[in-house]
Amino acid sequence: MVAGFRNNLHFALRKENSEIREKLTPNQIEKIGDKLSWFAYDFKDFVLKTFFDPRVITVCLTAVAMILTALLFYTSNTWNILSTIFNWVVAHVNWNYVRFCLWLLSEVTVFGIGMRAFGRFTNQLLLKHYHDQVVS
């Protein structure tokens, strides 16, 4: 019983490589679930691709070097400016909106994962391919 549940969970949450997905096209429910669960599946790849882009690294390292240089040579002025900016940002953020957006993002992601899993279980060709792969 546990092995069956584990296999079904693995099938529901799995991402196949692109050549398998080209042969076994996803159905409409799975496509909608893929879009809604983007944060769970593709956000990490997006962040890694963005932050390892040489242009982003250059800008970030330049900003860090500028702040460190300012802290080294103009300590009191830099601390005053940074604390003023930080206090202004914290004072102007409506934390209820932030909390609501995080809640909405998590709910949409969980709903998308569920739709994607339901779509995968209704895709008979994909289910047969996965079963043949697990059995052999």
N, C-alpha and C positions, 0 to 999 in steps of 0.2 A: 504494500500500500504506500509506504513512504517513498520507495523508489519511483513509483508511478507519479506521485505528486511532484517529486523533485524533477523528473523528466518533463512533466507538463509545465512546471514553472520555468525551467530552463528554456523550453520551446517558446513560451509566451513572451519572455523578456529578451530573447536572443536577437542579435543583429547579424544577418548573413553578409558575406562579401558581395560586392556589386555584380559579379558575373552570375551568381546563383539568382540574385533578385531580378536580373534582366530576363532570365529564362522563365522564372516563376513570378509573374507580375502580381503585385499586391491588389487586393480588392478595394473598393471605395471606403469601407469602414477602416481598414488598415491604413490607408492613405491619410484619412482625417486624423486618426490616432497618432500617426507619425508627426503630423504638423503640430498637434496639441502637446505631444510629449517631447518636443524639441529640446526643452531645458534639461530633461533627464538623459537624453541620448547624445545630442550633438553639441551641447554647450561647452563641454570640456574640449572638444576638438576645435571649436571656434576660438576659445580663449588661448589654447596652445598655439594655434596658427597665428593669432593676432599678436601675442606677446613675444613670440620668437621671430617676428618680422623684423629685419634689421632697422627699418625706419622707426619702429616703435621703441626698440632698444636704444637707438641713438637719442631719441627725444627724451626718454626716461633717464638715461644716464646723464644727459646734459642738464636736465632739471635737478637731479640729485647733486651734481657737481656745483651748480649755481647756488643751491640752498646750503650746502656744506661750506662753500667759500664765503657766503654771506654770514653764516654762523661763526666761522673762524675769525673773520676780520671785523664784522659789525655785530657783535653778539647781542647787545641790548636792543638795538634797533630791530634786528631780525626777529628776536623773540616777541617784541611788542607787535610787530606787523603780523607774524604768524598767529599769535593768540587772538588778535583782533579779527583776523579772517576766520579763524576757527569758531570763535564765539558768534560771529555774524551768521555763519552757515548753520550752526546748531540752533540759533534763535529763530531762523527763518524756515526751518524744516518742520512741516506738520507731520509728526510721528504717527498720527492715526492713519494718514494716507500711506505712509511707508508700510505700516503694519497691514493695512488692507491690501496693498499691492502684493506683498509677500504671501498673504493668505490666498489671494486670487491666483497667483502664479502656481502655488503648490496644489490648489484644487484642480486647476486646469491640467496640470501635469499628471496628476493621479488619474483624472478622468481620461486623458489621452492615452496613458499606459493601459488602462482598462479597455478602451476602444481598440487599441492596437492589438492587444492580446485576443480580444473577441474576433477581430478581423483575421488574425492568424489562424485561430481555431476553425474558422469557417472556410478558409482557403484549403480545399482538399488536396490540391497538387503540392502545396508547401508542406502540409501535414504528412503526406505520403513520402515526400523527399526526406523529411526529418526522421520519420520512422525507419525508412530504409537505411539511413545513415547511422542511426543509433543501434539498430539490430546487427548491422555488419561491422 
